[in-house]
């Protein structure tokens, strides 16, 4: 039986962001709700950007270690 993939924080944030965009595009919510959704969207975007930056950093660690693909521990600063 195939193993179920657990969504990551990035995937969850991206899915929620897509829902917020769709909701805002429909224009069926009040200005106050739109502003709250926009604010939440900005926070989700930052979460996604951070996750992508961390992934990029991990890739750089893998490929730049003296030209060889050596695994190095990743530290979250």
C-alpha positions as CSV (number, residue, x, y, z in Angstrom):
1,X,0.0,0.0,0.0
2,X,1.5,3.4,-1.0
3,X,2.4,5.7,1.8
4,X,0.3,8.8,2.1
5,X,2.3,12.0,1.7
6,X,1.8,14.5,4.6
7,X,1.5,18.1,3.4
8,X,4.3,20.4,4.5
9,X,4.0,23.8,6.0
10,X,4.9,25.2,2.6
11,X,2.2,23.2,0.8
12,X,-0.4,24.0,3.4
13,X,0.5,27.7,3.3
14,X,0.4,27.7,-0.5
15,X,-3.0,26.0,-0.6
16,X,-4.5,28.5,1.9
17,X,-3.0,31.4,-0.1
18,X,-4.6,30.1,-3.3
19,X,-8.0,29.9,-1.5
20,X,-7.6,33.5,-0.2
21,X,-6.8,34.7,-3.7
22,X,-9.8,33.0,-5.1
23,X,-12.0,34.5,-2.4
24,X,-10.6,38.0,-3.0
25,X,-11.0,37.7,-6.7
26,X,-14.7,36.8,-6.3
27,X,-15.3,40.1,-4.5
28,X,-18.1,38.6,-2.4
29,X,-16.7,39.7,1.0
30,X,-16.7,43.0,2.8
31,X,-13.8,45.5,2.8
32,X,-12.9,44.5,6.4
33,X,-12.8,40.8,5.5
34,X,-10.8,41.6,2.4
35,X,-8.2,43.5,4.4
36,X,-8.0,40.6,6.9
37,X,-7.6,38.1,4.0
38,X,-5.0,40.3,2.4
39,X,-3.0,40.5,5.7
40,X,-3.2,36.7,6.1
41,X,-2.1,36.4,2.5
42,X,1.0,38.5,3.2
43,X,1.9,36.4,6.2
44,X,1.4,33.2,4.1
45,X,3.6,34.6,1.4
46,X,6.4,35.3,3.9
47,X,6.1,31.8,5.2
48,X,6.4,30.3,1.7
49,X,9.3,32.6,0.8
50,X,11.2,31.5,4.0
51,X,10.6,27.8,3.2
52,X,11.9,28.4,-0.4
53,X,14.9,30.2,0.9
54,X,15.7,27.4,3.3
55,X,15.4,24.8,0.6
56,X,17.6,26.9,-1.7
57,X,20.2,27.1,1.1
58,X,20.1,23.3,1.5
59,X,20.7,22.8,-2.2
60,X,23.6,25.2,-2.2
61,X,25.2,23.4,0.7
62,X,24.9,20.2,-1.3
63,X,26.4,21.4,-4.5
64,X,29.0,23.9,-3.4
65,X,31.0,21.9,-1.0
66,X,34.3,21.9,-2.9
67,X,32.6,20.9,-6.1
68,X,31.4,17.6,-4.6
69,X,28.0,16.6,-3.4
70,X,28.7,16.3,0.3
71,X,25.8,16.4,2.8
72,X,26.2,19.0,5.4
73,X,24.0,19.6,8.4
74,X,21.6,22.5,7.9
75,X,21.3,25.0,10.7
76,X,18.2,27.2,10.9
77,X,19.4,30.6,11.9
